[in-house]
Amino acid sequence: MEQTDIASIKTLAGRDVFVIREATLNDLPALVAQRRQMYEDMGYTDTARLDELEKAFELWLHDKLEDGHYRNWLAESSDGRIAAGAGLWLVDWPPQMMDFAPYRGYIMNVYTSPDFRKRGLAKRMIQTIVNWCADQRIETVSLHASCEGRPVYESLGFAPTNEMRLRVP
C-alpha cells in the first residue's frame, strides 16, 4: 500500500492542519510515551509500575511493529507535533461462522494529546484504521472503550458484544 493511500490532510475550521501517517520503528519512543500518558490520564499513579509497563511495552511493540502484527497511525500537526495516535493489533484468529478472515483487528492505544482534544482526531484515527482493515479484508475489529471514548466508537458503528472476562489469580 502506498503512503498516499493512507495519508490524509484536513483543515479543521481555522485550526491546525493534521497529517495522518502510519508509524514506523522510528516512532517507537513516541508510541511508548503515548501509552504511558494514556494510563496516567486514566488515573494510574504508580510510577514504578508505569516504568515497568513502558519497558515491557517497548519490547512487545518493537517486535510487533517489525513483524507487521501491529500497526499504528499518528496525526501530526503542521508544526510536527504528534497530536494523536491509535494502534491496531492483528490477532491470529481461526475461521468462524461469522467470518473466515485469518486475523481480527484489535484497536488499542487510542490517545489524543490534551492540547489537541475535541477536534475529531480520535474519530479520524479510528476511521483510518477501519478503512485499512476493510482494504485488507479484515472483517472483525474490536476494542475496549473508556466512558469518554464510547460515543466516538458508537458513532462509527461499534456495538457492545457478548464478551466476558476473567482475571486469573
FIVOTI-164477 format. One record per residue: chain; x, y, z of N, C-alpha, C in turn. Coordinates in nm, 4 decimals, decimal comma. Example, Ala and Ser with C-alpha at 12.3 -4.5 7.8 and 13.67 -1.06 7.14 Angstrom:
<pts>
guti	neast	nnorth	nup	caeast	canorth	caup	ceast	cnorth	cup
A	1,3190	-0,5690	0,7800	1,2300	-0,4500	0,7800	1,3200	-0,3300	0,7800
A	1,2850	-0,2250	0,7080	1,3670	-0,1060	0,7140	1,2900	0,0030	0,7870
</pts>
This chain:
<pts>
guti	neast	nnorth	nup	caeast	canorth	caup	ceast	cnorth	cup
A	0,0844	-0,1162	0,0000	0,0000	0,0000	0,0000	0,0900	0,1239	0,0000
A	0,0619	0,2170	-0,0851	0,1427	0,3381	-0,0946	0,1072	0,4337	0,0180
A	0,2042	0,5136	0,0587	0,1837	0,6097	0,1664	0,0679	0,7045	0,1352
A	0,0520	0,7431	0,0092	-0,0553	0,8360	-0,0257	-0,1920	0,7741	-0,0054
A	-0,2005	0,6417	-0,0048	-0,3285	0,5757	0,0171	-0,3741	0,5880	0,1615
A	-0,2802	0,6013	0,2560	-0,3188	0,6040	0,3958	-0,3071	0,7425	0,4583
A	-0,2461	0,8361	0,3900	-0,2293	0,9698	0,4459	-0,3491	1,0566	0,4115
A	-0,3864	1,1413	0,5032	-0,4926	1,2365	0,4745	-0,4590	1,3683	0,5418
A	-0,5041	1,4749	0,4819	-0,4813	1,6079	0,5368	-0,6166	1,6760	0,5454
A	-0,6414	1,7428	0,6573	-0,7693	1,8094	0,6736	-0,7485	1,9364	0,7543
A	-0,8049	2,0447	0,7100	-0,8040	2,1682	0,7852	-0,9306	2,1697	0,8692
A	-0,9153	2,1997	0,9951	-1,0286	2,1982	1,0863	-1,0680	2,3424	1,1210
A	-1,1561	2,3991	1,0446	-1,2183	2,5293	1,0700	-1,1245	2,6325	1,1313
A	-1,0211	2,6667	1,0574	-0,9315	2,7715	1,1024	-0,8295	2,7272	1,2060
A	-0,8315	2,6007	1,2406	-0,7341	2,5498	1,3379	-0,6150	2,4930	1,2637
A	-0,5539	2,3967	1,3250	-0,4331	2,3364	1,2721	-0,4629	2,2451	1,1536
A	-0,3592	2,2112	1,0811	-0,3674	2,1133	0,9735	-0,2991	1,9876	1,0258
A	-0,3623	1,8736	1,0057	-0,3076	1,7472	1,0552	-0,2812	1,6533	0,9393
A	-0,1708	1,5823	0,9486	-0,1373	1,4772	0,8536	-0,1450	1,3459	0,9304
A	-0,2193	1,2513	0,8760	-0,2251	1,1183	0,9359	-0,1314	1,0293	0,8565
A	-0,0407	0,9652	0,9294	0,0566	0,8778	0,8655	0,0741	0,7518	0,9486
A	0,1225	0,6482	0,8840	0,1492	0,5255	0,9556	0,2828	0,5378	1,0283
A	0,2863	0,4895	1,1517	0,4069	0,4950	1,2331	0,5103	0,3945	1,1835
A	0,6356	0,4228	1,2161	0,7474	0,3335	1,1850	0,8213	0,3017	1,3151
A	0,9220	0,2176	1,3042	1,0044	0,1879	1,4214	1,0690	0,3135	1,4784
A	1,0925	0,4133	1,3952	1,1495	0,5392	1,4438	1,0570	0,6112	1,5412
A	0,9287	0,5793	1,5352	0,8299	0,6423	1,6231	0,8137	0,5689	1,7557
A	0,8900	0,4635	1,7767	0,8753	0,3810	1,8961	0,8733	0,4627	2,0260
A	0,9665	0,5547	2,0481	0,9619	0,6325	2,1735	0,8308	0,7113	2,1892
A	0,7809	0,7685	2,0831	0,6563	0,8449	2,0908	0,5372	0,7539	2,1205
A	0,5358	0,6350	2,0619	0,4257	0,5413	2,0849	0,4254	0,4926	2,2293
A	0,5429	0,4648	2,2813	0,5545	0,4210	2,4205	0,5112	0,5346	2,5139
A	0,5534	0,6556	2,4842	0,5161	0,7711	2,5670	0,3654	0,7945	2,5637
A	0,3029	0,7790	2,4475	0,1575	0,7960	2,4382	0,0845	0,6945	2,5245
A	0,1320	0,5686	2,5235	0,0662	0,4649	2,6042	0,0775	0,4989	2,7525
A	0,1941	0,5415	2,7950	0,2105	0,5789	2,9358	0,1179	0,6950	2,9711
A	0,1147	0,7956	2,8849	0,0288	0,9112	2,9114	-0,1179	0,8711	2,9163
A	-0,1575	0,7761	2,8316	-0,2951	0,7259	2,8317	-0,3287	0,6699	2,9700
A	-0,2387	0,5870	3,0247	-0,2628	0,5292	3,1565	-0,2612	0,6356	3,2662
A	-0,1698	0,7303	3,2562	-0,1675	0,8382	3,3551	-0,2970	0,9185	3,3506
A	-0,3471	0,9449	3,2305	-0,4727	1,0189	3,2168	-0,5921	0,9411	3,2715
A	-0,5793	0,8076	3,2754	-0,6867	0,7245	3,3317	-0,6750	0,7127	3,4838
A	-0,5727	0,7782	3,5426	-0,5620	0,7820	3,6872	-0,4595	0,6894	3,7492
A	-0,3820	0,6202	3,6674	-0,2772	0,5343	3,7225	-0,1615	0,6221	3,7692
A	-0,1196	0,6019	3,8950	-0,0178	0,6890	3,9531	0,1051	0,6145	4,0046
A	0,1059	0,4827	3,9994	0,2190	0,4038	4,0477	0,3338	0,4169	3,9471
A	0,4270	0,5082	3,9769	0,5363	0,5394	3,8845	0,6221	0,4175	3,8544
A	0,6515	0,3370	3,9544	0,7340	0,2174	3,9316	0,6639	0,1214	3,8365
A	0,5351	0,1036	3,8552	0,4588	0,0138	3,7673	0,4512	0,0714	3,6259
A	0,4337	0,2005	3,6138	0,4306	0,2642	3,4821	0,5659	0,2512	3,4125
A	0,6738	0,2619	3,4883	0,8082	0,2430	3,4321	0,8243	0,1007	3,3785
A	0,7776	0,0016	3,4565	0,7830	-0,1379	3,4128	0,7005	-0,1576	3,2860
A	0,5826	-0,0969	3,2835	0,4947	-0,1067	3,1668	0,5641	-0,0520	3,0428
A	0,6279	0,0638	3,0560	0,6986	0,1229	2,9420	0,8025	0,0272	2,8844
A	0,8833	-0,0308	2,9706	0,9888	-0,1216	2,9248	0,9312	-0,2449	2,8565
A	0,8316	-0,3055	2,9199	0,7711	-0,4261	2,8631	0,6993	-0,3950	2,7317
A	0,6276	-0,2823	2,7279	0,5553	-0,2464	2,6064	0,6514	-0,2147	2,4928
A	0,7618	-0,1493	2,5225	0,8585	-0,1166	2,4177	0,9120	-0,2430	2,3501
A	0,9428	-0,3452	2,4286	0,9899	-0,4723	2,3714	0,8819	-0,5373	2,2851
A	0,7604	-0,5452	2,3386	0,6482	-0,6049	2,2659	0,6230	-0,5281	2,1366
A	0,6170	-0,3968	2,1491	0,5846	-0,3115	2,0358	0,6895	-0,3214	1,9260
A	0,8153	-0,3214	1,9634	0,9214	-0,3331	1,8634	0,9019	-0,4596	1,7803
A	0,8810	-0,5723	1,8472	0,8638	-0,6993	1,7760	0,7397	-0,6985	1,6881
A	0,6300	-0,6474	1,7396	0,5035	-0,6485	1,6641	0,5071	-0,5511	1,5463
A	0,5692	-0,4356	1,5640	0,5836	-0,3430	1,4507	0,6723	-0,4054	1,3430
A	0,7798	-0,4685	1,3882	0,8748	-0,5266	1,2945	0,8140	-0,6411	1,2137
A	0,7329	-0,7259	1,2797	0,6753	-0,8400	1,2070	0,5413	-0,8075	1,1401
A	0,4930	-0,6834	1,1566	0,3715	-0,6411	1,0890	0,2422	-0,6782	1,1582
A	0,2486	-0,7340	1,2799	0,1266	-0,7702	1,3518	0,0712	-0,6556	1,4361
A	0,1385	-0,5428	1,4343	0,0870	-0,4226	1,4984	0,1165	-0,3066	1,4051
A	0,0160	-0,2247	1,3871	0,0309	-0,1053	1,3051	-0,0222	0,0115	1,3868
A	0,0308	0,1275	1,3617	-0,0112	0,2446	1,4367	-0,0156	0,3639	1,3420
A	-0,1136	0,4468	1,3610	-0,1245	0,5692	1,2826	-0,1114	0,6868	1,3767
A	-0,0486	0,7919	1,3274	-0,0265	0,9131	1,4045	-0,0828	1,0332	1,3300
A	-0,1374	1,1266	1,4048	-0,1803	1,2550	1,3493	-0,0760	1,3575	1,3919
A	-0,0148	1,4215	1,2929	0,0855	1,5241	1,3203	0,0296	1,6607	1,2848
A	0,0588	1,7571	1,3712	0,0168	1,8943	1,3438	0,1135	1,9569	1,2443
A	0,0766	2,0725	1,1948	0,1603	2,1393	1,0943	0,2980	2,1771	1,1481
A	0,3107	2,1878	1,2804	0,4417	2,2186	1,3377	0,5189	2,0927	1,3786
A	0,4685	1,9748	1,3375	0,5407	1,8500	1,3588	0,5125	1,7785	1,4894
A	0,4256	1,8340	1,5727	0,3925	1,7669	1,6988	0,2964	1,6510	1,6739
A	0,3155	1,5437	1,7482	0,2223	1,4304	1,7388	0,1017	1,4650	1,8239
A	-0,0119	1,4790	1,7582	-0,1343	1,5212	1,8240	-0,2168	1,4028	1,8739
A	-0,2120	1,2926	1,8012	-0,2942	1,1770	1,8368	-0,2351	1,0516	1,7744
A	-0,2783	0,9391	1,8253	-0,2342	0,8116	1,7704	-0,3351	0,7034	1,8028
A	-0,3304	0,5967	1,7256	-0,4148	0,4799	1,7511	-0,3490	0,3605	1,6845
A	-0,3577	0,2467	1,7525	-0,2917	0,1266	1,7035	-0,3891	0,0153	1,6707
A	-0,3391	-0,0781	1,5919	-0,4168	-0,1952	1,5506	-0,3289	-0,3179	1,5666
A	-0,3708	-0,4079	1,6527	-0,3020	-0,5352	1,6713	-0,3739	-0,6383	1,5871
A	-0,3008	-0,7015	1,4976	-0,3574	-0,8054	1,4119	-0,3408	-0,9386	1,4839
A	-0,4518	-0,9924	1,5318	-0,4519	-1,1120	1,6146	-0,4889	-1,2320	1,5275
A	-0,4017	-1,3351	1,5279	-0,4362	-1,4592	1,4574	-0,5698	-1,5097	1,5101
A	-0,6582	-1,5507	1,4163	-0,7917	-1,5928	1,4582	-0,8374	-1,7080	1,3703
A	-0,8929	-1,8124	1,4291	-0,9401	-1,9247	1,3473	-1,0682	-1,8889	1,2732
A	-1,0942	-1,9545	1,1617	-1,2201	-1,9309	1,0892	-1,3401	-1,9583	1,1806
A	-1,4413	-1,8753	1,1672	-1,5642	-1,8896	1,2454	-1,6831	-1,8713	1,1537
A	-1,7985	-1,8966	1,2065	-1,9192	-1,8818	1,1263	-1,9391	-1,7373	1,0803
A	-1,9008	-1,6400	1,1631	-1,9246	-1,5011	1,1252	-1,8221	-1,4475	1,0264
A	-1,7007	-1,5047	1,0233	-1,6053	-1,4660	0,9198	-1,4897	-1,5661	0,9155
A	-1,4277	-1,5760	0,7995	-1,3176	-1,6703	0,7782	-1,1822	-1,6004	0,7701
A	-1,1796	-1,4709	0,7958	-1,0540	-1,3957	0,7859	-0,9514	-1,4528	0,8844
A	-0,8241	-1,4555	0,8450	-0,7218	-1,5146	0,9321	-0,6810	-1,4258	1,0499
A	-0,7259	-1,3016	1,0502	-0,6921	-1,2096	1,1580	-0,8166	-1,1358	1,2041
A	-0,8125	-1,0951	1,3279	-0,9076	-0,9990	1,3806	-0,8274	-0,8759	1,4167
A	-0,8876	-0,7620	1,4023	-0,8215	-0,6385	1,4419	-0,8611	-0,6004	1,5830
A	-0,7641	-0,5649	1,6612	-0,7905	-0,5148	1,7957	-0,7307	-0,3744	1,8046
A	-0,8182	-0,2758	1,8152	-0,7754	-0,1360	1,8225	-0,7362	-0,1049	1,9664
A	-0,6203	-0,0432	1,9800	-0,5699	-0,0114	2,1137	-0,4844	0,1143	2,1087
A	-0,4522	0,1647	2,2248	-0,3636	0,2816	2,2362	-0,4182	0,4042	2,1634
A	-0,5478	0,4231	2,1715	-0,6082	0,5432	2,1129	-0,5821	0,6576	2,2110
A	-0,5112	0,7578	2,1625	-0,4734	0,8665	2,2518	-0,4635	0,9970	2,1751
A	-0,5190	1,1020	2,2350	-0,5051	1,2371	2,1810	-0,4418	1,3246	2,2886
A	-0,3369	1,3957	2,2524	-0,2700	1,4856	2,3473	-0,3680	1,5929	2,3937
A	-0,3603	1,6326	2,5202	-0,4563	1,7296	2,5744	-0,4732	1,8562	2,4907
A	-0,3648	1,9077	2,4337	-0,3732	2,0309	2,3543	-0,4550	2,0146	2,2273
A	-0,4815	1,8907	2,1865	-0,5480	1,8664	2,0583	-0,6839	1,7969	2,0725
A	-0,7337	1,7860	2,1921	-0,8610	1,7158	2,2137	-0,9787	1,7994	2,1656
A	-1,0883	1,7286	2,1423	-1,2152	1,7896	2,0985	-1,2057	1,8482	1,9579
A	-1,1246	1,7869	1,8739	-1,1112	1,8306	1,7346	-1,1446	1,7185	1,6363
A	-1,1931	1,6061	1,6877	-1,2306	1,4966	1,6000	-1,1162	1,4051	1,5595
A	-1,0007	1,4200	1,6226	-0,8852	1,3401	1,5819	-0,9017	1,1925	1,6153
A	-0,9546	1,1605	1,7321	-0,9726	1,0190	1,7678	-1,0643	0,9510	1,6663
A	-1,1696	1,0178	1,6293	-1,2623	0,9614	1,5303	-1,1915	0,9393	1,3960
A	-1,1109	1,0353	1,3553	-1,0361	1,0209	1,2296	-0,9362	0,9058	1,2368
A	-0,8725	0,8894	1,3530	-0,7764	0,7805	1,3689	-0,8473	0,6453	1,3562
A	-0,9607	0,6323	1,4232	-1,0352	0,5060	1,4184	-1,0849	0,4804	1,2765
A	-1,1351	0,5818	1,2097	-1,1833	0,5637	1,0728	-1,0691	0,5228	0,9801
A	-0,9507	0,5771	1,0013	-0,8335	0,5377	0,9221	-0,8048	0,3891	0,9405
A	-0,8099	0,3435	1,0650	-0,7850	0,2019	1,0938	-0,8932	0,1139	1,0318
A	-1,0186	0,1525	1,0477	-1,1291	0,0732	0,9912	-1,1165	0,0657	0,8395
A	-1,0811	0,1759	0,7752	-1,0625	0,1756	0,6297	-0,9487	0,0820	0,5897
A	-0,8389	0,0853	0,6654	-0,7264	-0,0042	0,6368	-0,7704	-0,1494	0,6509
A	-0,8460	-0,1791	0,7564	-0,8959	-0,3159	0,7771	-0,9846	-0,3595	0,6607
A	-1,0705	-0,2719	0,6144	-1,1569	-0,3058	0,5007	-1,0726	-0,3363	0,3774
A	-0,9706	-0,2563	0,3522	-0,8820	-0,2800	0,2383	-0,8102	-0,4140	0,2483
A	-0,7812	-0,4562	0,3716	-0,7092	-0,5825	0,3942	-0,8039	-0,7013	0,4129
A	-0,9333	-0,6763	0,4032	-1,0369	-0,7788	0,4208	-1,0374	-0,8385	0,5617
A	-1,0064	-0,7553	0,6580	-1,0210	-0,7935	0,7982	-1,1635	-0,7575	0,8353
A	-1,2420	-0,8591	0,8680	-1,3865	-0,8412	0,8803	-1,4360	-0,8067	1,0200
A	-1,3557	-0,8342	1,1219	-1,3991	-0,8081	1,2592	-1,2925	-0,7260	1,3307
A	-1,3370	-0,6164	1,3906	-1,2490	-0,5269	1,4642	-1,3144	-0,5009	1,5997
A	-1,2357	-0,5081	1,7049	-1,2900	-0,4815	1,8382	-1,1973	-0,3874	1,9140
A	-1,2447	-0,3418	2,0275	-1,1684	-0,2531	2,1139	-1,2331	-0,2510	2,2506
A	-1,1627	-0,1972	2,3462	-1,2192	-0,1706	2,4782	-1,2345	-0,0191	2,4884
A	-1,3529	0,0238	2,5239	-1,3832	0,1667	2,5232	-1,3854	0,2252	2,6636
A	-1,3242	0,3405	2,6780	-1,3405	0,4178	2,8012	-1,4772	0,4856	2,7939
A	-1,5216	0,5372	2,9065	-1,6501	0,6098	2,9057	-1,6451	0,7283	2,8102
A	-1,5290	0,7967	2,8063	-1,5146	0,9131	2,7187	-1,5120	0,8733	2,5711
A	-1,4546	0,7562	2,5419	-1,4414	0,7128	2,4035	-1,5628	0,6449	2,3457
A	-1,6485	0,5903	2,4320	-1,7627	0,5121	2,3843	-1,8484	0,5849	2,2798
A	-1,8851	0,7106	2,3001	-1,9675	0,7780	2,1980	-1,8977	0,7882	2,0620
A	-1,7662	0,8070	2,0626	-1,6912	0,8140	1,9366	-1,7029	0,6807	1,8630
A	-1,6798	0,5715	1,9358	-1,6828	0,4394	1,8736	-1,8236	0,4021	1,8278
A	-1,9232	0,4337	1,9078	-2,0613	0,4049	1,8682	-2,0997	0,4824	1,7427
A	-2,0498	0,6058	1,7302	-2,0826	0,6863	1,6116	-2,0239	0,6252	1,4840
A	-1,9235	0,5396	1,5007	-1,8605	0,4732	1,3862	-1,9156	0,3318	1,3639
A	-2,0168	0,2923	1,4418	-2,0802	0,1627	1,4214	-2,0379	0,0528	1,5168
A	-1,9475	0,0796	1,6102	-1,9090	-0,0217	1,7085	-2,0260	-0,0449	1,8039
A	-2,0435	-0,1708	1,8454	-2,1528	-0,2067	1,9353	-2,1006	-0,3026	2,0422
A	-2,1624	-0,2999	2,1610	-2,1234	-0,3948	2,2657	-2,1446	-0,5392	2,2179
A	-2,0628	-0,6313	2,2722	-2,0744	-0,7723	2,2351	-2,0995	-0,8564	2,3600
A	-2,0964	-0,9865	2,3397	-2,1193	-1,0793	2,4499	-1,9900	-1,1256	2,5172
A	-1,8801	-1,0573	2,4923	-1,7522	-1,0975	2,5502	-1,7560	-1,0893	2,7027
A	-1,6918	-1,1871	2,7657	-1,6782	-1,1889	2,9117	-1,5287	-1,2000	2,9441
A	-1,4926	-1,1677	3,0671	-1,3514	-1,1668	3,1046	-1,3343	-1,2227	3,2443
A	-1,2246	-1,2932	3,2648	-1,1862	-1,3437	3,3956	-1,0412	-1,3094	3,4193
A	-1,0096	-1,2497	3,5319	-0,8706	-1,2250	3,5714	-0,8257	-1,3468	3,6504
A	-0,7310	-1,4226	3,5959	-0,6835	-1,5435	3,6597	-0,5847	-1,5057	3,7692
A	-0,6109	-1,5524	3,8920	-0,5208	-1,5159	4,0027	-0,3829	-1,5785	3,9900
</pts>
